[in-house]
Amino acid sequence: MTEGPQTRGKRTERLQIMLNDDELVEIEDWRFIHRVTSRSSAIRLLIRLGLDASKQGALPPQELPLGRPKP
């Protein structure tokens, strides 16, 4: 999976996020399965996939914050 034209271009904004261990493992597993070369690229692709899904009406269940299962 490669980044499409909508995700290319000059990147001028830097975001800093905090992840817990489980979230990082999920991202790294997804990255490995999809053969994405960098963590940053994987996160950008996951954001794009989530935004595209949201535009098509695929939203996480209301009771789950950010779509994460409750502990």
Sequence and secondary structure as in RCSB ss.txt:
>XXXX:A:sequence
MTEGPQTRGKRTERLQIMLNDDELVEIEDWRFIHRVTSRSSAIRLLIRLGLDASKQGALPPQELPLGRPKP
>XXXX:A:secstr
    GGG S           HHHHHHHHHHHHHTT S HHHHHHHHHHHHHHHHHTT    TTSGGG    
